[in-house]
Amino acid sequence: MPKYYTCEEVAEIFGIKTLTVWDWIRRKKLPAIKIGRDYRITETDLKNFEDERRTV
């Protein structure tokens, strides 16, 4: 079973505001699953998001 993060948890991990995470989801930069009014981000999607933005 994959681990899921809330937008608030992702914001805390990156040290940003929750609104920024919502914006990433809305702009399709960060894949998420919508459950009711909330979003969940899988650990795999979060890792892929990080890897795509890694600098050399």
N, C-alpha and C positions, 0 to 999 in steps of 0.2 A: 504494500500500500504506500503510495507516494506521500511525502510530507507536503502540506499546504501552508502557505503563509497568507495572512491578511494584509491589506494595504498598509495598515498601521505598523505591522511587524516589518514589512519591507522598508517603509520610511525610516524606522528606527535603525535598521541594519545599515542603511546608507547615510543616515544623519540628515535627512531631508524632511520636508513636510508631506503629509498624506496627500494633499492636493496635487503635488508633483507626480506621485505614483498614479493617481487617477488620470492625470493628463497623459502619462506614458501609455496607459491602457487605452484611453480614448483615441490617441494617435496611432495605435497599433504597434507601438515600439515594444511593449511588454505584453505577452499573451496572458490572459486571465480567464477564469471561469466565473460567470455571474450566478450567484446563488441568492435568489430573492433580490434584495437591494444591495447586497455585499458582493465583493469580488474575492476570489482566492487565486493565488499564484502558486504553481507547483515548484518544488525545489529544482527540478530539471529546467523549467522555463526560466527561473531566476538565474541559474548557472549559465545557460545559453545567453541570456541578456548581458551578463557580466563579460562572458568570453568575447561576444561580438564587439564590445566597447573597449577591450583591453588594448593598450598601446604597446608598442614594441620597445 
